[in-house]
Amino acid sequence: MLTELKPLLVIRRTNQVTPAMLGAEEERLVRVILKGRYELARQAVLLKDDGLLKRSIQDIETWHRMYFDMKQAGARRTVKLLAALKSIELNASIPPVGLALKQLREYRLKEPGAHEQK
């Protein structure tokens, strides 16, 4: 059977992206998977996990480039926004609680009419 089909098929590697031709079921599956990847990115933000966030955003960007028409303005805007999100650092330094409390007390003492609480 394969030998009969071989003369009918021509396989070429062009290294060009071809427009996706997905059926309704495949399109729904892509959207569900993307929704899951966006949820994973959201969880990374809540967990303050820079590595997971950057990987999630990269995955989302790859899926957008594969399955959405990059000639469309909305698809280009999404990819541009994803690229900007990759530069976000989640692990901002937070001062120790004791230092923050001390600074708050000092600030309150400088206010007119403030009284020191003990």
C-alpha positions in Angstrom: 0.0 0.0 0.0 2.8 2.4 0.9 4.5 1.8 -2.5 1.2 2.7 -4.2 0.9 6.0 -2.3 4.5 7.0 -2.7 4.3 8.4 -6.3 1.2 10.4 -5.3 2.8 12.2 -2.4 5.5 14.9 -2.5 7.0 16.1 0.8 9.0 19.3 0.9 10.6 21.2 3.7 10.1 24.9 3.1 10.8 26.2 6.7 7.8 28.4 6.3 4.8 28.6 8.6 1.6 27.6 6.9 -1.8 28.8 7.9 -3.3 26.5 10.5 -6.4 24.6 9.3 -8.0 23.4 12.5 -11.4 21.9 12.8 -13.8 23.1 15.5 -12.7 20.4 17.9 -9.0 21.1 17.5 -9.6 24.8 17.8 -11.4 24.2 21.1 -8.6 22.0 22.3 -6.0 24.7 21.5 -8.0 27.3 23.4 -8.4 25.0 26.4 -4.7 24.3 26.5 -3.9 28.0 26.2 -6.3 28.8 29.0 -4.4 26.2 31.2 -1.1 27.8 30.3 -2.4 31.3 31.2 -3.7 29.8 34.5 -0.2 28.4 35.1 1.3 31.8 34.5 -1.2 33.4 37.0 -0.2 30.8 39.6 3.5 31.6 39.0 2.7 35.3 39.8 0.9 34.3 43.0 3.8 32.1 44.0 6.3 34.7 43.0 8.1 32.1 40.9 10.1 34.1 38.2 11.3 30.9 36.4 7.9 29.4 36.1 6.4 32.7 34.9 9.0 33.2 32.2 8.6 29.6 31.0 4.8 29.9 31.0 4.9 33.1 29.0 7.4 31.6 26.5 5.1 28.6 26.1 2.1 30.9 25.6 4.0 33.0 23.0 5.0 29.8 21.1 1.4 28.6 21.0 0.2 32.0 19.8 2.8 32.1 17.0 1.8 28.5 16.0 -2.0 28.7 16.1 -2.9 32.4 15.5 -2.5 34.4 12.4 0.3 36.8 13.1 -0.9 39.1 10.3 -3.8 40.0 12.5 -3.3 43.1 14.8 -4.7 41.4 17.9 -2.3 38.4 17.6 0.7 40.8 17.1 -0.4 42.9 20.2 -0.7 39.7 22.3 2.8 38.5 21.4 4.2 42.0 22.0 2.5 42.1 25.4 3.8 38.7 26.3 7.4 39.8 25.4 7.0 42.8 27.7 5.7 40.5 30.5 8.9 38.4 30.3 10.9 41.3 31.7 8.9 41.4 35.0 10.8 40.5 38.1 8.5 39.0 40.8 11.1 38.6 43.6 11.2 42.3 44.7 13.1 42.8 47.9 10.8 43.3 50.9 12.1 45.0 54.0 12.1 42.9 57.2 8.8 43.3 59.2 10.7 44.6 62.2 12.4 47.3 60.2 9.1 48.3 58.5 7.4 48.5 61.9 10.2 50.7 63.3 10.0 53.0 60.3 6.2 53.3 60.7 6.5 54.2 64.4 9.2 56.9 63.5 6.9 58.3 60.8 3.9 58.4 63.2 6.0 60.2 65.8 6.9 63.0 63.3 3.3 63.8 62.7 2.0 66.9 64.5 0.1 66.0 67.7 1.4 62.4 67.7 1.9 60.6 70.9 4.2 57.8 71.5 2.4 54.5 72.3 4.0 52.0 74.6 
